[in-house]
Amino acid sequence: MQIPFSDRLMSLTGYAFAEVDKKVVELKARGITPIDFGIGDPSEPTPEVVRRALQKAVDARATSGYPSYIGAPEFRHMVATWTKLRFGVDLNPETEICSSIGAKEAVFHFPFAILNPGDVVIVPNPGYPPYVRGTQFAGGEVFYVNLLPGNNFLPDLASIPEDVLRRAKIMWINYPNNPTGALAPLEFLKDVVVFGHKHSIIIASDEPYTENYFGSEKPHSILEVAKEGVVAFHSLSKRSCMTCYRVGWVAGDERIIAAFKKFKTNIDSGTPTFVQDAAIAALSDESHVAAFRELIREKRNLIVDALVAAGLPECRPEATLYIWQRIPKGMTSVEFATKLLDPSIAVVVTPGNWISAEVNGINPGEGYVRLALVPSKEECRVAEDKIKKLEMLLGLG
């Protein structure tokens, strides 16, 4: 029998990071063990304080049944406490916070609570693919705003046409930024909130990397500026090496949170309560966060210095787990990434044009590759030596 699938599903191209996985498998099939900088999944173990809390919680919650759709009260109160300590922002745990099954689930599903068919979502380019996929599955239209080095990888708000602004319902921002590693000054966050209020556009701020920074100034949250018309998305995946746990939250304007809660109760049964207990332990401890931040700084410096030694321009990120590396002129992102797969190097990276879209003849990811600083420090040292061979392989220097 013929089995037809939805037009939306059939229109999808390959998910960029699934394509990276394929490259790793291909190398391994050739007997080569690559060093994988492709996907942002930390190799460090989840901190012991979190693992022990989870172990205790599994027994304590043995007969707990289905979790709350919106998050256990104690988890939401912990999120409010952490937000106050970290950003100086007061949140009502009852009305302004909702748990999520990691950030990806929330990012993908959020447009379903807001959009009608044909509504527009303004999306950074390059950016996290679920901004686009969630919009498309919700029946919305995507308008890309390129993130370019000339504007410090901030969206040019003045470049968005009036006809787009009239139909736009959501604008995504993401700082610290994946993949560029850029930070957003507080003044920009103020500008984008004013922009959203002026045009009645919800500002959706994806903030999973606020704790992965390298300078003395801590990254800001959009919630420091306002809660009206604003929502922030958080996850413990990159803060506390909890990618497997799938736990996060959405916080902000209580009207928007209420709509998200209403939608969410129809699509899942909530984050497991014992996982929320582990998340409470994670949010109660900052020592592991500081240690992880220092480790990423060390790995960043190893790899950036190796890339510079190989003749590439210095692209040292201010924050996140990523290096957004400019490549030599005359090569495409895919060609450069392929060179790194040479058996003498065997380093996996993500071509920048795989996580960017072409807009008005420009793909802002072309000319870059993304390296996720997730291999161990020992692997980074090995990669450091291998990357230096690029100078000979590419004729740089």
Secondary structure as UniProt FT lines:
FT   HELIX           7..10
FT   HELIX           16..29
FT   TURN            30..31
FT   STRAND          35..36
FT   HELIX           48..60
FT   TURN            61..63
FT   HELIX           73..87
FT   TURN            93..95
FT   STRAND          97..100
FT   HELIX           102..114
FT   TURN            117..118
FT   STRAND          120..125
FT   HELIX           129..137
FT   TURN            138..139
FT   STRAND          141..146
FT   HELIX           149..151
FT   TURN            152..153
FT   HELIX           157..159
FT   HELIX           162..167
FT   STRAND          168..173
FT   TURN            178..180
FT   HELIX           186..199
FT   STRAND          202..206
FT   TURN            208..211
FT   HELIX           222..224
FT   TURN            228..229
FT   STRAND          230..235
FT   TURN            237..241
FT   TURN            243..245
FT   STRAND          248..252
FT   HELIX           254..264
FT   TURN            265..267
FT   HELIX           273..283
FT   HELIX           287..309
FT   TURN            310..311
FT   STRAND          322..326
FT   TURN            329..330
FT   HELIX           333..340
FT   TURN            343..345
FT   STRAND          347..348
FT   STRAND          350..351
FT   HELIX           352..355
FT   TURN            360..361
FT   TURN            364..367
FT   STRAND          368..372
FT   HELIX           377..387
FT   TURN            388..389
FT   HELIX           390..394
//
